Amino acid sequence: MLKMRLSQMLMHIMSEEGFVDWYVNKFMPDNLPEFHQNLSTTSLEDMVRSGRKIAIAHGFSEPDSIFHFVTLMWIVGPNFMDFAGFKEALEHKDLSDAQCIDALYSVDRELAAEAIVNADDTAWWRIQS
């Protein structure tokens, strides 16, 4: 029986282009259809690429954690990390990628609502290369 390790399954999304392609063309149509249908492929690719860079700038290195970070940017807002609860979770540098993602998902609903209401779409473009 063929067994694949998680690292083998994630290999395709290790590179920037692999991640962007997978996220935009495989993940978004089924999981974020409202965004996928309303923006051009080029815009989606640019936003996901930028979101990936922002995740890496926040210390994330594992593809699955980067995926969750970028997804929070879509669901909560691309500047979610500026708001109480999220900001504090990201300041804990002693947490692993997975623990930090768990902390981000555990932010109080009221604090998350504040981030959603005050989302700033220009935050997608904070880090460019």
C-alpha positions in Angstrom: 0.0 0.0 0.0 1.3 3.4 -0.9 1.5 5.8 2.0 2.2 9.5 1.6 3.5 11.7 4.4 2.0 15.1 5.0 5.2 16.7 3.8 4.8 14.9 0.4 1.2 16.0 0.1 2.1 19.6 0.8 5.1 19.7 -1.5 3.1 21.3 -4.3 2.1 24.2 -2.2 5.6 24.8 -0.7 6.5 27.2 -3.6 4.8 30.5 -4.0 3.4 29.7 -7.4 2.2 26.3 -6.3 0.5 27.7 -3.3 -1.2 30.5 -5.3 -2.3 28.1 -8.0 -3.7 25.6 -5.5 -5.4 28.2 -3.3 -7.0 30.1 -6.2 -7.9 27.2 -8.5 -8.6 24.3 -6.1 -9.5 25.7 -2.7 -11.4 29.0 -3.4 -14.0 27.7 -5.9 -15.5 25.4 -3.3 -14.7 27.2 -0.1 -14.7 30.9 -0.9 -17.0 31.0 -4.0 -18.2 34.5 -3.4 -14.7 35.9 -3.7 -13.7 33.5 -6.4 -16.7 34.4 -8.6 -16.5 38.2 -8.1 -12.8 38.9 -8.7 -10.6 38.2 -11.7 -8.1 35.3 -11.6 -5.3 37.8 -11.8 -6.6 39.8 -8.8 -7.1 36.6 -6.8 -3.6 35.4 -7.6 -2.1 38.8 -6.6 -4.1 38.9 -3.4 -3.2 35.4 -2.4 0.4 35.9 -3.2 0.5 39.1 -1.1 -1.4 37.3 1.7 1.2 34.5 1.7 4.0 37.0 2.0 2.2 38.7 4.9 1.9 35.3 6.6 5.6 34.6 6.1 6.4 38.1 7.5 4.4 37.1 10.6 6.7 34.1 11.1 4.6 31.4 9.5 6.6 28.8 7.5 4.4 25.7 7.3 2.1 25.6 4.2 -0.9 24.5 6.1 -0.5 27.4 8.6 0.0 29.9 5.8 -3.2 28.6 4.2 -5.1 29.2 7.4 -3.6 32.7 7.8 -4.6 33.7 4.2 -8.0 32.2 4.7 -8.5 34.4 7.8 -7.5 37.4 5.6 -10.4 36.5 3.3 -13.0 35.7 6.0 -12.2 38.3 8.7 -10.4 40.9 6.6 -6.9 41.4 5.3 -5.9 43.5 8.3 -7.3 41.2 10.9 -3.9 41.1 12.5 -4.2 44.7 13.6 -7.1 44.0 15.9 -7.2 43.0 19.6 -7.1 39.3 20.1 -5.5 38.6 16.8 -2.6 41.0 17.4 -1.9 39.4 20.8 -2.0 35.9 19.4 0.6 36.8 16.8 2.8 38.4 19.4 3.4 35.0 21.1 6.6 34.0 19.3 7.0 31.0 21.6 4.0 29.2 19.8 4.4 26.8 16.9 2.7 27.7 13.6 -0.1 25.3 14.5 -0.5 26.7 18.0 -0.6 30.3 16.7 -3.3 29.4 14.2 -5.3 27.7 17.0 -5.0 30.9 19.0 -6.1 33.0 16.0 -9.2 30.8 15.6 -9.9 31.1 19.3 -10.2 34.9 19.3 -13.4 36.1 21.0 -16.4 36.5 18.6 -16.9 40.2 19.6 -13.2 41.0 18.9 -13.5 39.1 15.5 -16.6 41.0 14.7 -14.7 44.3 15.3 -12.1 43.2 12.8 -14.7 42.2 10.2 -16.6 45.5 10.5 -13.3 47.4 10.1 -11.7 45.4 7.4 -9.5 47.4 5.1 -9.0 45.9 1.6 -5.9 47.9 1.0 -4.1 45.7 3.6 -3.7 43.1 0.9 -0.9 45.2 -0.5 1.2 45.9 2.6 4.1 43.7 1.6 5.3 43.8 -2.0 8.3 42.3 -3.6 
